[in-house]
Amino acid sequence: MRCYLNLPRKGSAVSVASCLTSTLDGSVLVDVEVSPQSRRSGIKGINTWRSRLSVAVRAEARDGRANQAVLHVFSRLLDIDANRVSIVAGRRSTLKSVRIERMDAEALLQRLEHLLEGLP
């Protein structure tokens, strides 16, 4: 499965940092909005109204398939083990909180910004 990253460029009205929350145990919560049954899987951008990262997945929202696809998108794009990524809120909703373990918010923000720089 291919994952694509299509975020707005730096200087957009809403920053990626607005979607991230640090936890006391060294993890990061990422607020996401999921679009199941999309043509491509990957990060689409930022929903400025909700301050959430928009994630598209090809899987349908049935039997946890879209949730698994969201976890796959994060682990693949961030190049981390899949067991470090979990959904902690919104299992039956398009609005979710994804937990990334053993990573602080600054490191995640730098990775996302690095990915943003590579966009045309």
C-alpha positions in Angstrom: 0.0 0.0 0.0 1.4 3.4 -0.9 0.9 6.4 1.4 1.0 9.9 0.2 1.6 13.1 2.1 -0.2 16.2 0.8 0.0 18.9 3.5 -0.2 22.6 3.1 3.1 24.5 2.9 4.7 26.3 5.7 3.1 29.6 6.5 -0.4 28.3 6.2 -3.1 29.7 8.5 -3.0 26.6 10.8 0.2 24.8 11.7 0.7 21.1 12.2 1.6 21.9 15.8 -2.1 22.7 16.5 -2.9 19.0 15.9 -0.3 17.7 18.4 -0.5 17.2 22.2 2.4 16.0 24.3 1.7 13.5 27.1 3.6 13.1 30.4 4.9 9.7 29.4 6.8 10.9 26.3 4.1 10.1 23.7 2.2 12.4 21.4 -1.5 12.6 20.6 -2.4 13.6 17.1 -5.9 14.8 16.4 -7.0 13.4 13.0 -10.0 13.5 10.7 -10.3 10.3 8.6 -11.8 10.0 5.2 -12.5 6.3 4.5 -12.9 4.8 1.0 -10.7 7.4 -0.6 -8.8 6.9 -3.8 -5.4 7.2 -2.0 -4.1 6.5 1.4 -2.1 9.2 3.1 -2.2 12.6 4.8 -4.3 15.0 2.9 -3.7 18.2 4.8 -5.0 20.1 7.8 -8.7 20.8 8.5 -8.3 24.4 9.6 -11.8 24.5 11.0 -11.3 21.6 13.3 -7.5 21.9 13.7 -7.0 18.3 12.8 -4.7 16.4 10.4 -6.8 15.0 7.5 -6.0 11.4 6.7 -7.4 9.6 3.8 -7.5 5.8 3.7 -8.7 3.4 1.0 -10.3 1.0 3.4 -13.9 1.1 4.2 -15.1 2.0 7.7 -16.2 -1.5 8.6 -14.8 -4.0 11.1 -12.0 -1.7 12.1 -10.4 -1.8 8.6 -10.2 2.0 8.3 -8.7 2.3 11.8 -6.0 -0.2 10.8 -5.3 1.7 7.7 -4.9 5.0 9.7 -2.3 3.3 11.9 -0.5 1.9 8.8 -0.4 5.4 7.2 1.3 6.9 10.3 3.8 4.1 10.8 4.8 4.1 7.2 5.1 7.9 6.7 6.9 8.4 10.0 9.0 5.2 9.5 8.2 3.8 13.0 7.1 0.4 14.2 3.3 -0.2 13.9 3.2 -1.3 17.5 4.1 2.3 18.6 0.9 3.7 17.0 -2.6 3.3 18.4 -6.0 4.9 18.3 -7.0 6.1 21.8 -10.3 7.9 21.0 -12.8 7.9 18.2 -12.7 4.2 17.2 -16.2 4.5 15.7 -15.9 8.1 14.5 -14.1 10.0 11.7 -12.6 12.2 14.4 -9.9 10.3 16.1 -6.9 10.7 18.5 -3.9 8.7 17.5 -1.2 8.0 20.1 2.4 7.7 19.0 4.6 6.2 21.7 8.2 7.1 22.5 8.2 10.3 20.5 7.9 13.8 21.7 5.9 16.5 20.0 9.0 18.4 18.8 10.4 15.3 17.1 7.1 14.6 15.4 6.7 18.2 14.3 10.2 18.2 12.8 9.4 15.0 10.9 6.2 16.4 9.5 7.8 19.7 8.6 10.6 17.8 6.9 8.0 15.9 4.9 6.4 19.2 4.0 9.6 20.6 2.6 9.7 17.8 0.0 6.4 18.8 -1.6 6.2 20.5 -5.0 
